[in-house]
Amino acid sequence: MSATKAEIAVAHVLKAIRDDGRKAYLMGLGTQTFTLLTEAYAEANGLDPKQYRDEFWAQCSPERVFRADD
């Protein structure tokens, strides 16, 4: 069975969070965005949400985002 467009979109945003430390900082652990994305991915793939979230976050390297005037 192929993935739905929604599943592809969730995976795409999670990959962006994993691969870009700035996105990880803004949309990562502790945000509602991250919770919803990881729950959706885990549900679609038959995984435990908490375990998936923990394992996924271990692959991320958040980088603080600074404003130009900081």
C-alpha positions in Angstrom: 0.0 0.0 0.0 1.4 3.4 -0.9 1.6 6.3 1.4 -1.1 9.1 1.3 -0.1 12.6 0.5 -0.7 13.5 4.2 1.8 10.8 5.2 4.3 11.9 2.7 3.9 15.5 4.0 4.4 14.5 7.6 7.5 12.5 6.7 8.9 15.4 4.7 8.5 17.9 7.5 10.0 15.5 10.0 13.0 15.0 7.7 13.4 18.8 7.5 13.4 19.0 11.3 16.0 16.3 11.5 18.2 17.7 8.8 18.1 21.4 9.7 19.0 22.4 13.3 17.2 25.7 13.0 13.9 23.9 12.2 14.6 21.5 15.0 15.0 24.4 17.4 11.8 26.1 16.3 9.5 23.0 15.7 11.2 20.3 17.8 10.8 18.6 21.1 8.3 20.4 23.4 6.3 22.0 20.7 2.8 21.0 19.7 3.9 20.8 16.1 6.5 18.1 17.0 4.0 16.2 19.1 1.4 16.1 16.4 3.9 15.2 13.6 5.5 12.4 15.5 2.1 11.0 16.7 0.8 11.1 13.1 3.9 9.4 11.7 3.9 6.7 14.5 0.2 6.0 14.0 0.6 5.7 10.2 3.5 3.3 10.6 2.2 1.2 13.6 4.8 2.5 16.0 4.7 3.6 19.7 4.5 7.4 19.6 6.7 8.1 22.6 9.3 5.6 21.6 9.3 7.0 18.0 9.5 10.6 19.3 12.4 9.8 21.6 14.4 7.9 18.9 13.7 10.6 16.3 14.7 13.4 18.6 18.0 11.6 19.3 18.9 12.2 15.6 18.2 15.9 15.7 20.7 18.7 16.5 18.8 21.9 17.3 20.6 25.1 16.6 19.4 28.3 18.3 17.9 30.8 15.8 19.0 34.4 16.2 17.3 37.5 14.8 19.4 39.8 12.6 19.4 42.4 15.3 20.5 40.0 18.1 
